[in-house]
Amino acid sequence: MDFGIHGQTALIVGGARGIGFAAAETLASEGAHVAIADIDGAAALKSAERLAKECGTRVAGFQADVTDMGQVKQLIADVEAAVGPLSILINSAAVLDDKLFLGSEPSDWRRVIDVCLYGAMNVIHTALPGMTRRRYGRIVCLASDAARMGQARLSYYAAAKGGVVALAKSIAQEVGPTGVTLNIISPGATNTELRNAREAKMRSEMGEERYTRRQQAVLRMYPTGRLGEPTDIASAISFLVSRQASWITGQVLSVNGGFAMP
């Protein structure tokens, strides 16, 4: 399928690894010029260099902290100067905690909400004026089925991602006539560095035998019999940023192997 994004500029926030980098690879393979932004600037540059060798489009890496509006404004300006006018934005920056709510502190809540919710707000607020002026844009935010169903030990992460869902749906209603769409991808458990770090902590705390039983129980909850891979999510992102998806906006697409069917 020709997604109709050849020559467009895509910014992937949180794109140095995991789902974000898989999205960058997929969009570049479709001919898009790609900007990878990450709080880890060295990782963003390394990932951009790797991608540039694999494809024939423009690729650049940038350091930015999405919780800092000043840095976000500079990021958008730098991306458009170096890569081109922004028409695709993927919000995949996130942090996770693994704590019971009563074992958490306000500082924990602020960190997760600042990155997951305010980060998305900062980037969308900065990128949107150019898209609406050009009367074209595709914005995809990464959420989580925890946002719709809840998940123990991820309470404030789920709250932040629930805010992202409401944010994208509300903005989609405001900017629909301008040709800009906003949609949400809600992944199930996906084999990313972020998840694997959380799992390693669990394994250390639980012990190998108990952790193995837990993993087997988790897999039984997935009708497909496996966890997701970043490329599974990237494929869905590619469709939502395509020209074929021009009449899809304000929607939540669960890509979760059947784990949840809300």
Helices and strands as residue ranges (DSSP letters): E 9-13, H 18-29, E 33-38, H 41-54, E 59-63, H 69-82, E 86-91, G 101-103, H 106-113, I 114-118, H 119-134, E 137-142, H 146-149, H 155-175, G 176-178, E 180-187, H 193-206, H 208-220, H 230-240, G 243-245, E 252-255
